Amino acid sequence: MKSIICLLLGVSCIVFGDDEYGDDGGYSDEYGQYTESGELIITEITGKYKMGNMITCFEQNDENWAGYKDKIYSDEPDKETGEVSDMCTNEATKIFCDRYKDEAYPEPGKGDVCDHTDPRTGVTRNACYFNTIYGAEINEEKTWSYKCWEISQCPLKDENGVGIAGCQVTHRRINCCCQEDYCNGGEGSLIQEFAAFGRPDHYGLYGPDLDAICAIDFSKYDWYVKFIIPAWSDEKNEACSYDPKNPGDGYSEPEEEEEGDDYSEPEEEKEEAGDDYSEPEEEEEEGNDYSEPESPETPEYPELTDAPADYDELDTPEAQYTAAQAAFTEQLAEQASKQSEEMINMADIVLIFSYFIIGIVCLGIGVFIGTKWKTSVMQQQMMIKDQQLDI
């Protein structure tokens, strides 16, 4: 009798054989086959992924997504300890290691098996994630990122704010989520095209070539791609985005109208001649009533008068020099008078301010002396009262 039991945190379903002893020294009963230590032996892996219900993703921090091997499911010795993982040495779970490197499945012996819990949601990670950041220099830890992810935490959101599969393109980065084995990389994939934009040779003087990303033929990949570029209009963002369920024509720059030989003036409306047609009236002939336009009146200027009798022209240079020197001296005298007045005003202000300060100081001294005197009088009165009490 065969029965189906879910094991390994409910991740993989397994089918056990008939009730009989195994040839490897183990034994079996009506519940399945066991090892000598009493552990149930997993004999079959079921689920939609290579590793059953656990998705496997590329894990890397480089443009090349491949190279990482899961230490738990790889039967290769650890580089530091030299030991092989218990998953691969334990007969009960060895089937997972065999499946991980099975050449009948994609990418044998590569990638990270997503069997770990996402700390943000407490759910086992069930999606593959890719991220690249544009830049003039490569950051070994941040420029590229391939890893396991939890689908609800993916950057691209649905109308309820829950993460969904697809890619989001912004003015700073590109990030994607998907739910197929090794979907976050691979030769000829959309991820490979996106990863190229993390290189410095794709980062120009004014930043990344976002129009080149928009020009990618997304229809070849059947991915949902959403553009969110703040500097672009909503129309351009929408045109560059791609929905495989509702593909559009993509974005194209608006064509500018060129002025050329084909330009023609708008035709004037012409009335068709018919029975009711009449010639336009001729202009009246010029006759005796014609008069020349009046010329503008010449403005009247004031008449020039002779100089007064006592006016003397400065005929000689000496006379001109003497007059100029006198005028300059007079000008200096006026300036000196103004400066003197300003200085007097300033002196008055300083004097008033000095009197004010002196008054404040005297007032302070008076208050101080008065306070001392009052204190002294009060002490004497107290001494007199004490003497009277003693008597």
Helices and strands as residue ranges (DSSP letters): E 4-7, E 12-15, E 27-29, E 32-34, E 56-57, H 86-89, H 94-100, E 112-113, E 127-133, E 144-149, G 151-153, E 166-170, E 173-178, H 190-195, G 196-198, G 200-202, E 203-204, E 207-208, H 210-214, G 218-220, E 225-228, H 234-240, H 317-390
